[in-house]
Amino acid sequence: MKWKLSLMQYIRIQACLPMNKESICTDAVIVGAGPVGLFQVFELGLLGLSAHVIDSMPQIGGQCIELYPDKPIYDIPAVPVCSGRELIERLQEQIKPFAPQFHLDETVRSVRRMDTGRFDVVTSAGTRFDTRVVIVAGGLGAFSPRLLEVPEAANLVGKSLHYKVTHPDLFDGKDLVIAGGGDAALDWSMALIERARSIVLVHRSSKFRAAPAHVKRMQALCEEGRMQFLEGDIVGLETTGDELKSVRVRARSGVVQRIEAEQLLVFWGLHPALGPIAEWGLELEYHQLAVDNATFQTLTPGIFAVGDVNSYPGKKKLILSGFHEAALCAFAIKEYLNPGKKVPLQYTTTSPALRRRLGVSADVDDESDRVVTPASTTTGHKSLAAA
């Protein structure tokens, strides 16, 4: 089949040819494959812009998968309740029409503006991108759990000491000690109450950082004798080989108590860090990226930030707020890439162009809306959406 390309389409394709065989050409590089990064793919796709997504984790999903895959989420519009895993699966299904390319287990090492105005982005795996814009959707950035610093802990991690829950059935019929005073500790205490043989919640204070309703529910379970709460600090573990036998807790009185346990879950929060993003030369506010809340562009033209990683007056760290930011950011990017050209607001319920991009109509789009995809190159990743 022969293609007939207008001069403008030909120029667009040529402008996006890789600088060399190792470069991947795209409209946007999204750093972060959490829920906001995934929804950013969708909003860009509606406007005819292609995206590649980079994430340092070996799977997509960000904190939803890494920290609370089975924890219920109640504040997604029109979805009364879903788990973190279900939310990510639904977002994956939603962005399928736009065929995003994912580059997982890779970290962005450098971002350089080229003379053309485009960006040269290089990852830890040596993957190189030639992109028109960069969008940081990295959530809290790189993060690691606050660890239990006792000599016996290191050999138990992933066996009988856990900083996250990936397989709840691992705790069926077991004696558990759960450490922490935030939402994660209380949520998992309640979630595992029907699975475990016993649960003892350990926290250094009688004051909790969790939602009041969760604290009240935990206290009710303690009164019913279904779990216990112990105020104190973990000072040691007793083990046999790689098996946990008991947890030693020093109460505020100074007395050390021995709690028999087969599994220990520690939820003491995270050490958030932007990682290499902090070295890009972007304006930071308390380790977050400062943005214009009308466009979500940083002080560096062409680099945008959405989700928990950004900072602006009135910022709320909610997934639904990140979705809102992704929508406004997509329109701002379209205008940035087409200076002086108005971007019309269209609705998926009525717009033939949007419905075609979503794959729900077979009609041929007009030339201004058509997505042009050049033939595959040796990289196997090259694609261009006409802007």
KABELWO-V677671 format. One record per residue. N is the residue number from 0. SS is DSSP state (H for helix, E for strand, L for the rest). PSI is psi as a letter, one per 40 degrees, with the letter a starting at -180 (none if undefined). D_LAST is the distance of its C-alpha to the last C-alpha in Angstrom with 1 decimal. Layout:
n={N:N}
ss={SS:SS}
psi={PSI:PSI}
d_last={D_LAST:D_LAST}
//
This chain:
n={0:1:2:3:4:5:6:7:8:9:10:11:12:13:14:15:16:17:18:19:20:21:22:23:24:25:26:27:28:29:30:31:32:33:34:35:36:37:38:39:40:41:42:43:44:45:46:47:48:49:50:51:52:53:54:55:56:57:58:59:60:61:62:63:64:65:66:67:68:69:70:71:72:73:74:75:76:77:78:79:80:81:82:83:84:85:86:87:88:89:90:91:92:93:94:95:96:97:98:99:100:101:102:103:104:105:106:107:108:109:110:111:112:113:114:115:116:117:118:119:120:121:122:123:124:125:126:127:128:129:130:131:132:133:134:135:136:137:138:139:140:141:142:143:144:145:146:147:148:149:150:151:152:153:154:155:156:157:158:159:160:161:162:163:164:165:166:167:168:169:170:171:172:173:174:175:176:177:178:179:180:181:182:183:184:185:186:187:188:189:190:191:192:193:194:195:196:197:198:199:200:201:202:203:204:205:206:207:208:209:210:211:212:213:214:215:216:217:218:219:220:221:222:223:224:225:226:227:228:229:230:231:232:233:234:235:236:237:238:239:240:241:242:243:244:245:246:247:248:249:250:251:252:253:254:255:256:257:258:259:260:261:262:263:264:265:266:267:268:269:270:271:272:273:274:275:276:277:278:279:280:281:282:283:284:285:286:287:288:289:290:291:292:293:294:295:296:297:298:299:300:301:302:303:304:305:306:307:308:309:310:311:312:313:314:315:316:317:318:319:320:321:322:323:324:325:326:327:328:329:330:331:332:333:334:335:336:337:338:339:340:341:342:343:344:345:346:347:348:349:350:351:352:353:354:355:356:357:358:359:360:361:362:363:364:365:366:367:368:369:370:371:372:373:374:375:376:377:378:379:380:381:382:383:384:385:386}
ss={L:L:L:L:L:L:H:H:H:H:H:H:H:H:H:L:L:L:L:L:L:L:E:E:E:E:E:E:E:E:E:L:L:L:H:H:H:H:H:H:H:H:H:H:H:H:L:L:L:L:E:E:E:E:E:L:L:L:L:L:L:H:H:H:H:H:L:L:L:L:L:E:E:L:L:E:L:L:E:L:L:E:E:H:H:H:H:H:H:H:H:H:H:H:H:H:H:H:L:L:E:E:E:E:L:L:L:E:E:E:E:E:E:L:L:L:L:L:E:E:E:E:E:L:L:L:L:E:E:E:E:E:E:E:E:E:L:L:L:L:L:E:E:E:E:L:L:L:L:L:L:L:L:H:H:H:E:L:L:L:E:E:L:L:L:L:L:H:H:H:H:L:L:L:E:E:E:E:E:L:L:L:H:H:H:H:H:H:H:H:H:L:L:L:L:L:L:E:E:E:E:E:E:L:L:L:L:L:L:L:L:H:H:H:H:H:H:H:H:H:H:H:H:L:L:L:L:E:E:E:E:E:E:E:E:E:E:E:E:E:L:L:E:E:E:E:E:E:E:E:E:L:L:L:L:E:E:E:E:E:L:L:E:E:E:E:L:L:L:E:E:E:E:L:H:H:H:H:H:L:L:L:L:E:E:L:L:E:E:E:L:L:L:L:L:L:E:L:L:L:L:L:E:E:E:L:H:H:H:E:E:L:L:L:L:L:L:L:H:H:H:H:H:H:H:H:H:H:H:H:H:H:H:H:H:H:H:L:L:L:L:L:L:L:L:L:L:L:L:L:L:H:H:H:H:H:H:L:L:L:L:L:L:L:L:L:L:L:L:L:L:L:L:L:L:L:L:L:L:L:L:L:L:L:L:L:L}
psi={h:h:i:h:h:i:d:d:d:d:d:d:d:d:d:e:i:i:d:i:e:e:i:h:h:i:d:i:h:h:h:h:f:a:d:d:d:d:d:d:d:d:d:d:d:d:e:f:h:i:i:i:h:h:i:e:i:e:i:i:e:a:d:d:d:d:d:g:d:e:h:i:h:e:f:h:h:e:g:d:i:i:i:d:d:d:d:d:d:d:d:d:d:d:e:d:d:e:f:i:h:i:g:i:f:i:h:h:d:i:h:h:h:i:d:e:e:i:i:h:h:h:i:d:e:e:h:h:i:h:i:d:i:h:h:h:f:e:b:e:a:h:i:i:i:h:i:h:g:i:d:e:d:d:e:e:h:e:c:e:h:i:e:i:h:d:g:d:e:d:e:h:e:i:h:i:h:h:h:i:e:a:d:d:d:d:d:d:d:d:d:e:d:e:d:i:d:i:h:h:h:h:i:e:i:e:h:i:e:i:h:d:d:d:d:d:d:d:d:d:d:d:d:e:e:e:i:i:h:h:h:a:h:h:e:i:i:h:i:h:b:e:h:h:d:i:h:h:h:h:i:d:e:e:h:h:i:h:h:h:i:d:i:h:h:h:g:e:a:i:g:i:h:e:a:d:d:e:e:e:e:i:h:i:h:f:f:i:h:h:i:h:e:d:d:f:h:a:e:h:h:e:h:i:h:i:a:e:e:i:h:i:h:e:h:h:g:i:d:d:d:d:d:d:d:d:d:d:d:d:d:d:d:d:d:d:e:g:h:e:h:h:h:i:h:i:h:d:d:e:h:d:d:d:d:d:d:e:f:e:i:e:i:h:i:i:d:d:e:h:h:h:h:i:i:i:a:d:d:e:e:h:i:h:h:h:none}
d_last={24.1:22.4:18.8:18.1:14.9:14.0:14.2:10.6:9.8:12.7:11.8:8.5:11.0:13.7:12.1:11.8:15.4:17.7:20.1:22.8:23.7:23.9:20.3:17.7:14.1:11.6:8.8:11.7:15.5:17.5:21.1:23.2:23.5:25.5:24.8:22.4:20.4:20.3:19.3:16.4:15.1:15.4:13.8:10.6:10.8:11.3:7.9:6.4:6.7:9.7:12.8:16.2:19.1:22.2:25.5:29.0:30.7:31.4:30.0:27.2:28.2:29.1:32.1:32.2:33.2:35.0:37.1:37.5:36.3:39.1:39.4:38.6:35.8:36.5:33.9:30.7:30.1:31.6:32.8:36.5:36.9:35.3:35.8:33.4:33.2:32.5:29.7:27.9:28.6:27.1:23.9:23.7:24.2:21.5:18.7:19.9:17.3:14.6:16.9:16.7:18.8:21.7:23.7:26.8:29.9:27.9:27.7:25.4:27.7:25.8:22.6:22.3:20.0:19.8:20.3:16.7:15.7:14.5:17.0:19.6:20.7:24.0:25.8:29.6:29.4:28.0:24.5:22.1:18.3:15.9:13.3:10.9:12.7:15.9:17.0:20.8:22.0:25.4:27.7:31.0:29.9:32.5:35.5:39.0:41.9:44.9:47.6:51.2:53.1:56.3:57.7:57.7:54.0:52.2:53.8:53.1:49.3:47.7:51.2:52.9:50.9:47.4:44.7:42.5:43.1:41.4:44.3:46.3:48.9:50.0:51.9:53.7:57.4:57.2:58.5:55.6:55.4:52.2:51.7:49.6:49.5:45.8:43.9:43.4:47.2:48.3:45.6:46.7:50.3:49.9:47.7:50.2:53.3:53.8:53.3:55.3:59.1:59.1:56.7:57.7:55.1:55.8:54.5:55.9:56.2:57.0:53.9:50.6:47.0:46.0:45.5:48.8:48.8:48.5:51.3:53.5:52.8:53.7:56.9:57.9:57.5:59.8:62.3:62.3:63.1:60.0:58.7:59.9:58.7:60.1:59.5:59.6:58.0:57.7:60.0:60.3:60.0:62.7:61.7:63.3:61.2:57.6:58.8:58.8:62.1:62.0:60.3:62.4:61.5:63.3:63.8:64.1:67.8:67.5:68.7:66.7:66.2:65.5:63.2:63.2:59.7:58.0:54.4:53.0:49.6:48.6:45.9:46.2:42.6:40.1:39.6:36.0:34.5:31.1:32.1:30.1:27.5:30.4:30.4:26.9:28.2:26.5:28.4:30.5:32.6:35.2:33.3:30.1:26.9:26.9:23.8:22.9:23.3:20.9:17.8:19.5:18.6:21.6:23.3:21.3:17.9:15.1:17.6:17.8:20.7:21.4:24.6:28.1:27.1:26.1:28.5:28.4:31.1:31.9:30.1:31.4:31.0:30.4:28.1:27.2:26.4:24.0:22.2:21.9:20.6:17.9:16.6:16.7:15.3:12.1:11.7:12.8:10.3:7.3:9.6:10.6:7.5:7.4:11.2:13.1:10.6:12.0:10.4:12.8:14.9:15.4:18.1:18.4:21.9:20.9:17.2:17.1:13.3:13.9:17.1:15.7:13.3:16.6:18.5:20.9:20.5:20.8:19.5:17.1:13.8:13.0:10.8:8.2:8.0:8.9:8.3:9.6:12.2:14.4:18.1:19.6:21.0:24.1:22.5:21.7:18.6:15.8:12.6:8.9:6.2:3.8:0.0}
//
